[in-house]
Amino acid sequence: MTHPNPVRRPRLPRLTAAALALVITAAGLTAAPAAVAEPIAPTRDNGPATAAKPYLGWSSWSLQATNYPGVNPDGPGSWLHEDRVRAQADVMAADLAEFGYEYINIDAGWQSGGDEHGLPTVNQDRFPSGIKALSDYVHDRGLRFGIYTVVGLGKDVYRDGTTPIKDAPGCTTADLVYDDLRTTNGWDMSYKINYDSPCAQAYADSIARVFADWGVDFIKIDGVGPGSFKGGANYDNRADIEAWSKAIKKTGRSMNFLLSWSISHRYADEWKQWSNGVRVDTDVECYCDTLVKWDQSVKQRWFDSVQWLDDAGAGFWPNLDSLNVGNGEMDGLTKAERQSYVTLWSIAAAPLYIGDDLTRLDAYGKQLLTNREVIAINQRGNAARPLSQSSQQQVWSARNDDGSNTVALFNLAGEPAKVSASWRELGFDGPAKVRDVWQGKDLGVERSGIGADLPVHGSRLFTVRPVKPHAAQPSIPTGLRATDAGPDRVTLAWQPATDGGEAPDYAVLINGREALRTGDTDTVITGLDPATAYRFEIRAVGARHTSAPGAPLRITTPGADGPREYEAEDPANQLAGGAGIWDCDNCSGGRKAGYIGGSGTMSFPAITAPADGSYLLTIDYVAADSSRQAKITINDKITWINAPGTNDEDWNTPQTLQVMVDLKAGPNKITFGNPSSSAPDLDRLTL
């Protein structure tokens, strides 16, 4: 997984060499038992919709992956054993099930090759009683059982193409693969399956039947691409996922189906059709002497989750990986970090599954994991969004159907800071009742907003309820942003508002006066003057009432000869540290700037504005792994951007984002960098 152009964020690969060897040999390729789910009407083609809400449970991998003393005494992954899994199930049934936790999921390490039909066989040293017996044990305690597999055909069951496929006369493993035995998945540990062959679906069906017979309720399929930091035809596993989804449906058993890891958002619609969720980033575990570390890679979830938030909903829940907040020192986090960790997972409507040793939960960890109000916020399934990610102090919010707002304040910086937001930014006006969710305390009425002094990596979580409920008038539109600008036009978009559950119309105000109405949440404003400052606001117009205007967006249009493009490879630009210019097939001009971050910086010395004002800057960038953050210095003023990643190693295809920047008339110097991590590669800027 190397590439000559980009700079990667300094983080460990998904598996250490030893852990990868574990996966390839005796580790996780297959599935396990299940409990009967309540019948839910199917909503997609991915089988019965078992994922009506984000699931709650436990997974084994964090304990398998850690070097914490005594956890894996016999080498990487050695923690996994049926007796230890039973102990986790006992604790969950006794102490956590009443809060909604129900899944016991075993990860890589349970499988040992395949039988005469290429079907998974069980590692008898680790699971001497077999998977079915463990599944029954979990189910007998009122819980559900999950298992792990990887995408593709295991090389060890290919057997020169002679392995017959069960219940598929005439089909062998030679019929499943390509003649050149091309490999696939995030580790190239399997042969790529050719789904033009009818034998391929039969093979997926045969494994799904084994899992169903074992009583599996949950399947995690790993190494899926595009994603897992792999791209291109050999690593495009969309056909695999479709086949697996159909196979699960044929069994008649309801099984929650998760795709892993770092799945590419480019194909979100297909993932949503065929699965119940995707992992949005690499492993949260640090593969070190604790379970996780804040900077590797808990903090990154605040950025990697954003492009998936609109995809969350019944049947499909983007997955942020395990929660490791319950074992104190072994977790590798401060108390403030542990609270922030759970807060983000909960408000993002992500599955809550614990990676800690449930037999060693400390009092604070159990308090975090069993807060009923926090769990209720998660189970509502209403993903919160950040108001802005232009700094390390962030406000995330969600407007709820009952008229309340979920509001979280985060300080991601390495020093204490104050974080605040106004009610208008959150979509309502007037006084509101505030409740501190973690403390379980009503704080009274605040008239215009909320704020808090937060420790390093600290957070607060509130339920905010306007004194005048949303039902009395439409909520105030939020998230107003520009997506395009020209000398005579600006394209605007915003988050939808509500009017008693109905979608209202919207009035667009220019400099305080209504200019047009629309039923959409985006519009193009034309007839503007070049190099002119405008103030845009949006009101929601309901059946009976009109909302107050939302937070304003101030933007200056480009000059008459704009917008202007600035290529990253222009010789006039200034490169420092390790930054350089590289070929890029699909980039403008076929070149881009890479290795930005750490000591590497790139400066555009003369981004020219026709007048003082706030301008829309469009950035064409490449981030083919996880999301990357860039520190942008503009005339000595600092802002931050989050550049969503594609996770597919396609370093030759740019994406686009927009950011508002304050410029002075004439040339402006704009510098991109990131002192502690990798910034995105840059193709061009447009102003």
NORPEHU-V783280 format. One record per residue. RES is the residue in one small letter. SS is DSSP state (alpha for helix, beta for strand, coil for the rest). OMEGA is omega in degrees with one decimal (999 if undefined). BURIAL is 1 if it has 24 or more other C-alpha atoms within 12 Angstrom, else 0. Layout:
res=[RES & RES]
ss=[SS & SS]
omega=[OMEGA & OMEGA]
burial=[BURIAL & BURIAL]
//
This chain:
res=[m & t & h & p & n & p & v & r & r & p & r & l & p & r & l & t & a & a & a & l & a & l & v & i & t & a & a & g & l & t & a & a & p & a & a & v & a & e & p & i & a & p & t & r & d & n & g & p & a & t & a & a & k & p & y & l & g & w & s & s & w & s & l & q & a & t & n & y & p & g & v & n & p & d & g & p & g & s & w & l & h & e & d & r & v & r & a & q & a & d & v & m & a & a & d & l & a & e & f & g & y & e & y & i & n & i & d & a & g & w & q & s & g & g & d & e & h & g & l & p & t & v & n & q & d & r & f & p & s & g & i & k & a & l & s & d & y & v & h & d & r & g & l & r & f & g & i & y & t & v & v & g & l & g & k & d & v & y & r & d & g & t & t & p & i & k & d & a & p & g & c & t & t & a & d & l & v & y & d & d & l & r & t & t & n & g & w & d & m & s & y & k & i & n & y & d & s & p & c & a & q & a & y & a & d & s & i & a & r & v & f & a & d & w & g & v & d & f & i & k & i & d & g & v & g & p & g & s & f & k & g & g & a & n & y & d & n & r & a & d & i & e & a & w & s & k & a & i & k & k & t & g & r & s & m & n & f & l & l & s & w & s & i & s & h & r & y & a & d & e & w & k & q & w & s & n & g & v & r & v & d & t & d & v & e & c & y & c & d & t & l & v & k & w & d & q & s & v & k & q & r & w & f & d & s & v & q & w & l & d & d & a & g & a & g & f & w & p & n & l & d & s & l & n & v & g & n & g & e & m & d & g & l & t & k & a & e & r & q & s & y & v & t & l & w & s & i & a & a & a & p & l & y & i & g & d & d & l & t & r & l & d & a & y & g & k & q & l & l & t & n & r & e & v & i & a & i & n & q & r & g & n & a & a & r & p & l & s & q & s & s & q & q & q & v & w & s & a & r & n & d & d & g & s & n & t & v & a & l & f & n & l & a & g & e & p & a & k & v & s & a & s & w & r & e & l & g & f & d & g & p & a & k & v & r & d & v & w & q & g & k & d & l & g & v & e & r & s & g & i & g & a & d & l & p & v & h & g & s & r & l & f & t & v & r & p & v & k & p & h & a & a & q & p & s & i & p & t & g & l & r & a & t & d & a & g & p & d & r & v & t & l & a & w & q & p & a & t & d & g & g & e & a & p & d & y & a & v & l & i & n & g & r & e & a & l & r & t & g & d & t & d & t & v & i & t & g & l & d & p & a & t & a & y & r & f & e & i & r & a & v & g & a & r & h & t & s & a & p & g & a & p & l & r & i & t & t & p & g & a & d & g & p & r & e & y & e & a & e & d & p & a & n & q & l & a & g & g & a & g & i & w & d & c & d & n & c & s & g & g & r & k & a & g & y & i & g & g & s & g & t & m & s & f & p & a & i & t & a & p & a & d & g & s & y & l & l & t & i & d & y & v & a & a & d & s & s & r & q & a & k & i & t & i & n & d & k & i & t & w & i & n & a & p & g & t & n & d & e & d & w & n & t & p & q & t & l & q & v & m & v & d & l & k & a & g & p & n & k & i & t & f & g & n & p & s & s & s & a & p & d & l & d & r & l & t & l]
ss=[coil & coil & coil & coil & coil & coil & coil & coil & coil & coil & coil & coil & coil & coil & coil & coil & alpha & alpha & alpha & alpha & alpha & alpha & alpha & alpha & coil & coil & coil & coil & coil & coil & coil & coil & coil & coil & coil & coil & coil & coil & coil & coil & coil & coil & coil & coil & coil & coil & coil & coil & coil & coil & coil & coil & coil & coil & coil & beta & beta & beta & beta & coil & alpha & alpha & alpha & alpha & alpha & coil & coil & coil & coil & coil & coil & coil & coil & coil & coil & coil & coil & coil & coil & coil & coil & alpha & alpha & alpha & alpha & alpha & alpha & alpha & alpha & alpha & alpha & alpha & alpha & alpha & alpha & alpha & alpha & alpha & alpha & coil & coil & coil & beta & beta & beta & coil & coil & coil & coil & coil & beta & beta & beta & beta & coil & coil & coil & coil & coil & beta & beta & beta & coil & coil & coil & coil & coil & coil & coil & coil & alpha & alpha & alpha & alpha & alpha & alpha & alpha & alpha & alpha & alpha & coil & coil & coil & beta & beta & beta & beta & beta & beta & beta & coil & coil & beta & beta & alpha & alpha & alpha & alpha & alpha & alpha & alpha & coil & coil & beta & coil & coil & coil & coil & coil & coil & coil & beta & alpha & alpha & alpha & coil & beta & coil & coil & coil & coil & coil & beta & beta & coil & coil & coil & coil & coil & beta & beta & coil & beta & coil & coil & coil & coil & alpha & alpha & alpha & alpha & alpha & alpha & alpha & alpha & alpha & alpha & alpha & alpha & alpha & alpha & alpha & alpha & alpha & coil & coil & coil & beta & beta & beta & beta & beta & coil & coil & coil & coil & beta & coil & coil & beta & coil & coil & alpha & alpha & alpha & coil & coil & alpha & alpha & alpha & alpha & alpha & alpha & alpha & alpha & alpha & alpha & alpha & alpha & alpha & alpha & coil & coil & coil & coil & beta & beta & beta & beta & coil & coil & coil & beta & coil & alpha & alpha & alpha & alpha & alpha & alpha & alpha & alpha & alpha & alpha & coil & coil & beta & beta & beta & coil & coil & coil & coil & coil & coil & coil & coil & coil & coil & coil & coil & coil & beta & coil & coil & beta & beta & coil & coil & coil & alpha & alpha & alpha & alpha & coil & alpha & alpha & alpha & alpha & alpha & alpha & coil & beta & coil & coil & beta & coil & coil & beta & coil & coil & coil & beta & coil & coil & coil & coil & alpha & alpha & alpha & alpha & coil & coil & coil & alpha & alpha & alpha & alpha & alpha & alpha & alpha & alpha & alpha & alpha & alpha & alpha & alpha & coil & coil & coil & coil & beta & beta & beta & coil & coil & coil & alpha & alpha & alpha & coil & coil & alpha & alpha & alpha & alpha & alpha & alpha & alpha & coil & coil & alpha & alpha & alpha & alpha & alpha & alpha & alpha & alpha & alpha & coil & coil & coil & coil & beta & beta & coil & coil & coil & coil & coil & coil & beta & beta & beta & beta & beta & beta & beta & coil & coil & coil & coil & beta & beta & beta & beta & beta & beta & beta & beta & coil & coil & coil & coil & coil & beta & beta & beta & beta & beta & beta & alpha & alpha & alpha & alpha & coil & coil & coil & coil & coil & beta & beta & beta & beta & beta & coil & coil & coil & coil & beta & beta & beta & beta & beta & beta & coil & coil & beta & beta & beta & beta & beta & beta & coil & coil & coil & coil & beta & beta & beta & beta & beta & beta & beta & beta & coil & coil & coil & alpha & alpha & alpha & coil & coil & coil & coil & coil & coil & coil & coil & beta & beta & beta & beta & beta & beta & coil & coil & beta & beta & beta & beta & beta & coil & coil & coil & coil & coil & beta & coil & coil & beta & coil & coil & beta & beta & beta & beta & beta & beta & coil & coil & beta & beta & beta & beta & beta & beta & coil & coil & coil & beta & beta & beta & beta & beta & coil & coil & coil & coil & coil & coil & beta & beta & beta & beta & beta & beta & beta & beta & beta & coil & coil & coil & coil & beta & coil & coil & coil & coil & coil & coil & beta & beta & beta & beta & coil & coil & coil & coil & coil & coil & coil & coil & beta & beta & beta & coil & coil & coil & coil & coil & coil & beta & beta & beta & coil & coil & coil & beta & beta & beta & beta & coil & coil & coil & coil & alpha & alpha & alpha & beta & beta & beta & beta & coil & coil & beta & coil & coil & beta & beta & beta & beta & beta & beta & beta & beta & beta & beta & coil & coil & coil & beta & beta & beta & beta & beta & beta & beta & beta & beta & beta & coil & coil & coil & coil & coil & beta & beta & beta & beta & beta & beta & beta & coil & coil & beta & beta & beta & beta & beta & beta & beta & coil & coil & coil & coil & coil & coil & coil & coil & coil & coil & coil & beta & beta & beta & beta & beta & beta & beta & beta & beta & coil & coil & beta & beta & beta & beta & beta & beta & beta & beta & coil & coil & coil & coil & beta & coil & coil & beta & beta & beta & beta & beta & beta & coil]
omega=[177.5 & 179.1 & -173.8 & -171.3 & -169.4 & 167.9 & 178.9 & 172.2 & -179.2 & 177.3 & 180.0 & 173.4 & -176.0 & 178.8 & 167.8 & -179.2 & -179.7 & -179.8 & 177.2 & 176.7 & 177.8 & -178.6 & -175.3 & -175.8 & -173.5 & -171.1 & -161.6 & 171.7 & -169.7 & -164.5 & -177.8 & -166.4 & -174.3 & 173.3 & -176.3 & -179.2 & 173.8 & -179.4 & 178.5 & -178.4 & 178.6 & 177.4 & 179.2 & 178.1 & -175.6 & 175.6 & 178.5 & -174.0 & 178.8 & -173.0 & 177.8 & 177.2 & 173.4 & -176.7 & 177.1 & -179.3 & -176.8 & 176.7 & -172.4 & -163.6 & -178.2 & 178.6 & 177.9 & -171.2 & -172.2 & 171.2 & 178.9 & -173.0 & 173.2 & -176.6 & 178.9 & -171.5 & -176.7 & 178.4 & -175.9 & 176.2 & -173.4 & 177.2 & -169.6 & 177.4 & -175.7 & -179.9 & 179.5 & 178.0 & 176.7 & 179.9 & 176.9 & 179.2 & 179.3 & -179.9 & -179.7 & -179.1 & -175.3 & -167.8 & -171.0 & -175.9 & -179.3 & 178.7 & 176.7 & 178.8 & -174.7 & -175.9 & 169.6 & -173.1 & 173.9 & -176.1 & -175.7 & 175.7 & -176.5 & -172.1 & 175.1 & 177.2 & -177.1 & -178.3 & -175.1 & 177.0 & -178.2 & 178.1 & -172.3 & 173.5 & -168.9 & 173.3 & -173.8 & 177.6 & -177.6 & -176.7 & -176.2 & 179.4 & -178.9 & -178.2 & -178.9 & 179.3 & 178.2 & 176.6 & 179.3 & 179.1 & 179.7 & -178.7 & 179.7 & 177.6 & 176.0 & -176.9 & 178.2 & -173.6 & -179.7 & -174.4 & -170.4 & 170.1 & 176.7 & -176.6 & 178.5 & 178.8 & 179.8 & -179.4 & -176.0 & 178.9 & 177.8 & 174.8 & 178.8 & 175.6 & -173.7 & -177.1 & 179.4 & 179.2 & -175.7 & 177.2 & 177.3 & -175.2 & 178.9 & -178.6 & 172.1 & -179.5 & 175.2 & -179.8 & -176.8 & -166.4 & 175.4 & -176.9 & -177.6 & 179.0 & 177.0 & -176.1 & -178.8 & -178.0 & -171.3 & 180.0 & -175.2 & -175.9 & -179.9 & 171.1 & 178.5 & -179.2 & 179.3 & -175.5 & 167.6 & 178.5 & 176.8 & 178.4 & -176.4 & 178.0 & 179.4 & 179.7 & 176.2 & 179.4 & -176.0 & 178.1 & 179.6 & 178.4 & 176.2 & -179.4 & 179.6 & 178.6 & 177.3 & -179.1 & -178.4 & 176.8 & -171.1 & 176.4 & 169.1 & 177.1 & -165.9 & 177.4 & -172.6 & 173.5 & 0.1 & -172.9 & -175.7 & -179.2 & 175.2 & 177.1 & -176.9 & -171.4 & -176.7 & -175.3 & 175.5 & -174.7 & -179.8 & 178.5 & 176.3 & -175.8 & 176.0 & -179.6 & 178.1 & -179.7 & 178.4 & 179.6 & 178.1 & -179.1 & -179.3 & -178.7 & -175.8 & -179.7 & 179.4 & -179.4 & 176.0 & -169.3 & -176.2 & 176.5 & -177.3 & 5.7 & -179.6 & -175.1 & -178.0 & 178.8 & 179.8 & -173.8 & -175.1 & -177.6 & 179.5 & 176.8 & -179.6 & -179.9 & -168.5 & -178.2 & 178.1 & 178.2 & 178.3 & 167.7 & -174.0 & -175.6 & 176.5 & -177.5 & 176.0 & -177.9 & -178.8 & -177.3 & -175.1 & -175.6 & 169.3 & 177.9 & -179.8 & 167.3 & -178.7 & -176.8 & -177.8 & 1.4 & 179.6 & -174.9 & -175.4 & -178.7 & 177.5 & -177.2 & -176.7 & -177.5 & -165.6 & -175.7 & -179.5 & -170.7 & -179.5 & -179.7 & -176.7 & 177.6 & -176.3 & -179.8 & -176.4 & -177.3 & 173.7 & -166.4 & -177.7 & 178.3 & -168.5 & 171.8 & 178.8 & -174.5 & -169.8 & -174.2 & 172.9 & -174.9 & -178.3 & 179.1 & -179.0 & -175.8 & 171.0 & 176.8 & 178.7 & -179.9 & 178.6 & 178.9 & -179.9 & 178.1 & -179.2 & -178.9 & -179.5 & -179.4 & -175.8 & -176.3 & 177.1 & -179.2 & 178.0 & 172.1 & 178.9 & 176.6 & -169.3 & 175.6 & -178.0 & 170.0 & -176.0 & 179.2 & -177.3 & 179.9 & 174.5 & -174.2 & -178.9 & 178.5 & 179.3 & 177.2 & 179.1 & -172.6 & -175.5 & 176.3 & -172.7 & 179.8 & 178.7 & 178.1 & 179.1 & 176.3 & 178.7 & -175.1 & 173.1 & 176.1 & -178.0 & -172.4 & 175.4 & 179.9 & 175.2 & 173.6 & -179.8 & 172.9 & -178.0 & 176.3 & 178.2 & 174.9 & -171.0 & 174.4 & 176.1 & -177.9 & 174.6 & 175.7 & -173.3 & -176.7 & -178.2 & 178.7 & 178.7 & 174.9 & 169.0 & -176.6 & 176.6 & 175.7 & -178.8 & 169.9 & -177.4 & -175.3 & -179.6 & 174.6 & 179.7 & -178.6 & 175.1 & 178.1 & -176.8 & 176.9 & 175.7 & 177.7 & -178.2 & 175.9 & -177.5 & 171.7 & 175.0 & -176.9 & 176.9 & -175.3 & -179.3 & 174.5 & -175.4 & 175.8 & 174.2 & -172.3 & -178.0 & 179.6 & -178.2 & -176.0 & 170.7 & -175.9 & 179.5 & -174.6 & 172.8 & -170.8 & -170.2 & -178.2 & -176.2 & 177.7 & 179.7 & 170.9 & -173.3 & 175.7 & 176.4 & 178.3 & -176.9 & -176.8 & 168.1 & -179.8 & -174.8 & 160.9 & -176.0 & -176.4 & 179.8 & 176.3 & 173.5 & -171.5 & -178.8 & -176.2 & -178.8 & 177.2 & -180.0 & 174.5 & -177.9 & 177.8 & -179.0 & 173.4 & 179.5 & -178.7 & 173.6 & 177.7 & 176.7 & 178.1 & 174.1 & -178.3 & -175.7 & -174.3 & 170.8 & 174.7 & -176.7 & 173.1 & -179.3 & 177.6 & -179.7 & 173.6 & 178.6 & 175.3 & -177.5 & -179.7 & 179.4 & 176.6 & -179.7 & 165.6 & -177.7 & 173.4 & 179.3 & -179.7 & 174.2 & -178.4 & 175.1 & -177.9 & -179.2 & -178.6 & 179.8 & 173.9 & -178.6 & 174.2 & -179.1 & 176.5 & 169.5 & -179.3 & 175.8 & 176.6 & -179.4 & 178.5 & 179.6 & 178.6 & 178.6 & 175.6 & -175.4 & 179.9 & 178.0 & 173.5 & -179.4 & 174.5 & 179.7 & 170.5 & 170.7 & -177.5 & -177.7 & -178.2 & -177.1 & -173.2 & 176.5 & -178.3 & 166.8 & 177.8 & 177.0 & 178.7 & -174.4 & 170.9 & 177.8 & -176.8 & 175.1 & -179.7 & 176.0 & 175.7 & -176.1 & -179.9 & -177.2 & -2.2 & -178.2 & 179.9 & -179.5 & -177.0 & 179.7 & -176.5 & 178.6 & -178.9 & 179.9 & 179.5 & -173.8 & 178.7 & 179.5 & -178.6 & -178.9 & -177.6 & 179.6 & -179.1 & -174.8 & 174.4 & 179.4 & -168.9 & -173.5 & 177.7 & 175.1 & -178.7 & 177.5 & -177.8 & 176.7 & 174.4 & -179.8 & -176.1 & 174.7 & -176.2 & -171.3 & 176.8 & -175.3 & 175.6 & 174.9 & -178.5 & 168.1 & -168.8 & -172.0 & 171.4 & -166.7 & 176.8 & -179.1 & -179.3 & 171.8 & 178.1 & 178.8 & -170.9 & 172.9 & 176.8 & 177.0 & -176.8 & 170.4 & -170.9 & 174.4 & 172.9 & -171.3 & 169.5 & 177.7 & 176.1 & 179.1 & 179.2 & 177.5 & 171.3 & -177.7 & 176.9 & -177.7 & -178.4 & 177.5 & 175.1 & -172.1 & 168.5 & 179.5 & 172.1 & 171.6 & -179.5 & -178.3 & -179.2 & 179.4 & 175.9 & -172.2 & 177.8 & 175.6 & -177.2 & -178.2 & -178.8 & -177.2 & 168.6 & -176.1 & 169.3 & 178.9 & 177.6 & 176.3 & -178.8 & 176.4 & -177.0 & 173.5 & 178.9 & -179.4 & -176.6 & 177.9 & 177.3 & 179.3 & -177.1 & 178.1 & 176.5 & 172.6 & -172.1 & -173.6 & -177.0 & -178.7 & 172.4 & 177.6 & 168.4 & -176.1 & 175.4 & 179.0 & 172.3 & 176.0 & 179.8 & 999]
burial=[1 & 0 & 0 & 0 & 1 & 1 & 1 & 1 & 1 & 0 & 1 & 0 & 1 & 1 & 1 & 1 & 0 & 0 & 1 & 1 & 0 & 1 & 1 & 1 & 1 & 1 & 1 & 1 & 1 & 1 & 1 & 1 & 1 & 1 & 1 & 1 & 1 & 0 & 0 & 0 & 0 & 0 & 0 & 1 & 1 & 1 & 1 & 1 & 1 & 1 & 1 & 1 & 1 & 1 & 1 & 1 & 1 & 1 & 1 & 1 & 1 & 1 & 1 & 1 & 1 & 1 & 1 & 1 & 0 & 0 & 1 & 1 & 0 & 0 & 0 & 1 & 1 & 1 & 1 & 1 & 1 & 1 & 0 & 1 & 1 & 1 & 1 & 1 & 1 & 1 & 1 & 1 & 1 & 0 & 0 & 1 & 1 & 0 & 1 & 1 & 1 & 1 & 1 & 1 & 1 & 1 & 1 & 1 & 1 & 1 & 1 & 1 & 1 & 1 & 0 & 0 & 1 & 1 & 1 & 1 & 1 & 1 & 1 & 0 & 0 & 1 & 1 & 0 & 0 & 1 & 1 & 1 & 1 & 1 & 1 & 1 & 1 & 1 & 1 & 0 & 1 & 1 & 1 & 1 & 1 & 1 & 1 & 1 & 1 & 1 & 1 & 1 & 1 & 1 & 1 & 1 & 1 & 1 & 0 & 0 & 1 & 0 & 1 & 1 & 1 & 1 & 0 & 0 & 0 & 0 & 1 & 1 & 1 & 1 & 1 & 1 & 1 & 1 & 0 & 0 & 1 & 0 & 1 & 1 & 1 & 1 & 1 & 1 & 1 & 1 & 1 & 1 & 1 & 1 & 1 & 0 & 0 & 0 & 1 & 1 & 1 & 1 & 1 & 1 & 1 & 1 & 1 & 1 & 1 & 1 & 1 & 1 & 1 & 1 & 1 & 1 & 1 & 1 & 1 & 1 & 1 & 1 & 1 & 1 & 1 & 1 & 1 & 1 & 1 & 1 & 1 & 1 & 0 & 1 & 1 & 1 & 1 & 1 & 1 & 1 & 1 & 1 & 1 & 1 & 1 & 1 & 1 & 1 & 1 & 1 & 1 & 1 & 1 & 1 & 1 & 1 & 1 & 1 & 1 & 1 & 1 & 1 & 1 & 1 & 1 & 1 & 1 & 1 & 0 & 1 & 1 & 1 & 1 & 1 & 1 & 1 & 1 & 1 & 1 & 1 & 1 & 1 & 1 & 1 & 1 & 1 & 1 & 1 & 0 & 1 & 1 & 1 & 1 & 1 & 1 & 1 & 1 & 1 & 1 & 1 & 1 & 1 & 1 & 1 & 1 & 1 & 1 & 1 & 1 & 1 & 1 & 1 & 1 & 1 & 1 & 1 & 1 & 1 & 1 & 1 & 1 & 1 & 1 & 1 & 1 & 1 & 1 & 1 & 1 & 1 & 1 & 1 & 1 & 1 & 1 & 1 & 1 & 1 & 1 & 1 & 1 & 1 & 1 & 1 & 1 & 1 & 1 & 1 & 1 & 1 & 1 & 1 & 1 & 1 & 1 & 1 & 1 & 1 & 1 & 1 & 1 & 0 & 0 & 0 & 1 & 1 & 1 & 1 & 1 & 1 & 1 & 0 & 1 & 1 & 1 & 1 & 1 & 1 & 1 & 1 & 1 & 1 & 1 & 1 & 1 & 1 & 1 & 1 & 1 & 1 & 1 & 1 & 1 & 1 & 1 & 1 & 1 & 1 & 1 & 1 & 0 & 0 & 1 & 1 & 1 & 1 & 1 & 1 & 1 & 1 & 1 & 1 & 0 & 0 & 0 & 0 & 1 & 1 & 1 & 1 & 1 & 1 & 1 & 1 & 1 & 1 & 1 & 1 & 1 & 1 & 0 & 1 & 1 & 1 & 1 & 1 & 1 & 1 & 0 & 0 & 0 & 0 & 0 & 0 & 0 & 0 & 0 & 1 & 1 & 1 & 1 & 1 & 0 & 1 & 1 & 1 & 1 & 1 & 1 & 1 & 1 & 1 & 1 & 1 & 1 & 1 & 1 & 0 & 1 & 1 & 1 & 0 & 1 & 1 & 1 & 1 & 1 & 1 & 1 & 1 & 1 & 1 & 1 & 1 & 1 & 1 & 1 & 1 & 1 & 1 & 1 & 1 & 1 & 1 & 1 & 1 & 1 & 1 & 1 & 1 & 0 & 0 & 1 & 1 & 1 & 1 & 1 & 1 & 1 & 1 & 0 & 0 & 0 & 0 & 0 & 0 & 1 & 1 & 0 & 1 & 1 & 1 & 1 & 1 & 1 & 0 & 0 & 1 & 0 & 1 & 1 & 1 & 1 & 1 & 1 & 1 & 1 & 1 & 1 & 1 & 1 & 1 & 0 & 0 & 0 & 1 & 1 & 1 & 1 & 1 & 1 & 1 & 1 & 1 & 1 & 1 & 1 & 1 & 1 & 0 & 0 & 1 & 1 & 1 & 1 & 1 & 1 & 1 & 1 & 1 & 0 & 0 & 1 & 1 & 1 & 0 & 0 & 0 & 1 & 1 & 1 & 1 & 1 & 1 & 0 & 0 & 1 & 1 & 0 & 0 & 1 & 1 & 1 & 1 & 1 & 1 & 1 & 1 & 0 & 1 & 1 & 1 & 1 & 1 & 1 & 1 & 1 & 1 & 1 & 1 & 1 & 0 & 1 & 1 & 1 & 1 & 1 & 1 & 1 & 1 & 1 & 1 & 1 & 1 & 1 & 1 & 1 & 1 & 1 & 1 & 1 & 1 & 1 & 1 & 0 & 0 & 0 & 0 & 1 & 1 & 1 & 1 & 1 & 1 & 1 & 1 & 1 & 1 & 1 & 1 & 1 & 1 & 1 & 1 & 1 & 1 & 1 & 1 & 1 & 1 & 1 & 1 & 1 & 1 & 0 & 0 & 0 & 1 & 1 & 1 & 1 & 1 & 1 & 1 & 0 & 0 & 1 & 1 & 1 & 1 & 1 & 1 & 1 & 1 & 1 & 1 & 1]
//
